[in-house]
Amino acid sequence: MTNSIDIDMRVADSTESSRETRRQLLDTRLIAGVAVPDSPLITEVLEYAHELYEPYLFNHALRSWLFAARIAQLKGIDCDLEVVAIGTILHDIGLAASVAGPNRFEVNGAAATLSFVKDRGVSGRRAQLIWDLVALNSTPSIALHKEAEVALGTMGIGLDYGGFGFELIPSVDMATILQAFPRLKMKTRFADTCCRLVSARPETSSDNFLRDFGERFVPGYRPVSTVDLLLNAPFEE
């Protein structure tokens, strides 16, 4: 009789085997001095991102990917680097004016990304990891405890956004990446983008970091309070 441990081990072995097969099939190339995976899908993702993003956001996405790839090399993190590439490059497409939806921007972006990759044959666990990376990219308190692909992409994104883990990247690599993909006044432009979203869809900003930008920069902004939701719940106490 086969027990659950045997089944779990076979699933783990199968997952590792398929991951190793994909790794062997992927070519590599150098971008800004960093060795990254190269595949037709990644090329399509880069073209899609270039169409959607403003230049400063495209550069942010590329730097985030390169930082994630470099961290994986330096720390010896074993994971599906094509998944990391796709999710990290597309993590902010929910901020693009052409990607709309009723939800917070991370979920809108995750939905658009999932549709894009499913149309190109990505499914199952890999598709789920990509969705998670995009949807959770601005919630590191959760994402860093997820699978290696999600955590690694989030590390690269957080490094470029707020300098988290800045010391992990050798100074020569940092200089090369910043020269290849300059920041283009990202601090002010990203803040402007966030304020635009808060002003247009304030109802999607109460439970993510857009709230901070609204409270700091958008006159008259009144986010939903979770305290009020509790105290005003329609129940007898």
BELJORA-V84358 format. One record per residue. SS is DSSP state (H for helix, E for strand, - for the rest). PHI is phi in degrees with one decimal (none if undefined). OMEGA is omega in whole degrees, 0 to 359 (999 if undefined). Layout:
SS|PHI|OMEGA, SS|PHI|OMEGA
This chain:
-|none|181, -|-82.9|178, -|-95.6|185, H|-65.8|179, H|-65.2|178, H|-61.1|180, H|-63.1|180, H|-60.0|181, H|-66.5|179, H|-66.4|177, H|-62.1|180, H|-62.9|179, H|-63.5|180, H|-64.8|179, H|-62.3|180, H|-65.1|180, H|-64.5|180, H|-66.6|177, H|-63.9|180, H|-65.8|178, H|-63.1|178, H|-61.7|180, H|-62.5|180, H|-68.7|181, H|-79.9|182, -|-76.0|168, E|-79.4|174, E|-128.1|174, E|-147.7|179, E|-98.7|171, E|-126.1|182, -|51.6|177, -|81.2|181, E|-106.1|177, E|-77.2|182, E|-130.6|178, E|-67.3|181, E|-129.8|179, -|-153.2|177, H|-56.7|180, H|-67.0|178, H|-62.8|177, H|-61.6|177, H|-63.9|179, H|-62.6|179, H|-62.2|179, H|-65.6|178, H|-62.2|180, H|-62.6|181, H|-63.3|178, H|-70.2|188, H|-84.9|191, -|-82.2|161, -|-67.2|184, H|-54.6|182, H|-67.7|179, H|-74.3|176, H|-61.5|179, H|-64.3|176, H|-59.9|180, H|-64.0|180, H|-68.2|177, H|-62.7|180, H|-59.5|178, H|-62.5|181, H|-64.2|176, H|-63.0|179, H|-61.9|180, H|-63.6|181, H|-69.6|177, H|-62.3|178, H|-59.1|180, H|-67.7|185, H|-68.0|182, H|-97.7|180, -|63.9|181, -|-80.8|181, -|-95.8|180, -|-161.2|180, -|-81.2|187, H|-73.3|174, H|-71.0|175, H|-61.3|178, H|-59.0|180, H|-60.0|184, H|-62.1|183, H|-65.9|182, H|-73.4|179, H|-63.0|184, -|-98.2|190, -|-63.0|184, -|-111.3|182, H|-67.3|174, H|-65.9|175, H|-85.8|182, -|-72.6|183, -|-60.6|184, -|-85.3|178, -|-106.4|184, -|-109.2|178, -|165.8|185, -|-84.6|189, -|-106.6|174, -|-57.9|192, H|-60.4|180, H|-64.6|180, H|-73.5|174, H|-58.8|179, H|-66.3|179, H|-64.5|179, H|-64.7|179, H|-65.6|178, H|-64.3|180, H|-61.3|178, H|-60.8|181, H|-61.4|185, H|-75.1|178, H|-65.8|176, -|-63.6|181, -|-111.7|170, -|91.1|178, -|-86.5|183, -|-147.9|174, H|63.1|186, H|-62.5|181, H|-63.6|178, H|-63.6|179, H|-64.4|179, H|-63.4|178, H|-64.1|178, H|-59.2|181, H|-61.6|182, H|-61.2|181, H|-69.7|185, H|-66.8|185, -|-103.3|189, -|-61.1|180, -|-101.4|179, -|-125.0|184, H|-63.0|179, H|-62.8|173, H|-104.9|188, H|-59.8|182, -|-69.8|178, -|-103.8|179, -|-90.8|180, -|-60.4|186, H|-56.6|182, H|-63.3|180, H|-66.9|181, H|-64.1|183, H|-66.0|177, H|-59.4|179, H|-64.8|177, H|-62.2|179, H|-64.3|180, H|-66.3|180, H|-63.5|178, H|-63.1|182, H|-74.3|181, H|-74.5|187, H|-124.0|180, -|77.9|181, -|-68.4|184, -|77.6|181, H|-53.1|184, H|-71.4|180, H|-70.7|185, -|-93.2|177, -|-53.9|186, H|-59.3|179, H|-64.8|178, H|-64.5|180, H|-59.7|181, H|-63.0|181, H|-65.9|180, H|-65.7|181, H|-67.5|177, H|-71.6|181, H|-72.2|182, -|-131.9|185, -|-63.2|188, -|-74.6|174, -|53.6|179, -|57.5|184, H|-58.1|184, H|-56.6|182, H|-76.1|182, H|-70.6|177, H|-65.3|178, H|-60.2|178, H|-61.8|179, H|-62.6|180, H|-63.5|179, H|-64.1|176, H|-61.0|179, H|-65.9|179, H|-61.3|181, H|-67.1|183, H|-79.3|185, -|-136.1|184, H|-60.0|182, H|-67.7|180, H|-98.0|189, -|-113.8|188, -|-73.3|187, -|-116.5|172, -|-142.0|188, -|-71.3|175, H|-59.3|179, H|-56.0|181, H|-62.2|179, H|-69.2|178, H|-62.3|181, H|-66.5|182, H|-83.5|194, H|-123.5|188, -|-103.2|181, -|-60.1|176, -|77.9|181, -|-69.0|180, -|-130.8|181, -|-71.1|175, -|-68.6|179, -|-96.8|176, H|-65.8|175, H|-65.0|179, H|-63.0|179, H|-59.7|179, H|-68.6|186, H|-68.2|181, -|-98.8|178, -|-61.9|189, -|-81.5|180, -|-128.5|172, -|-76.3|182, -|-108.4|999
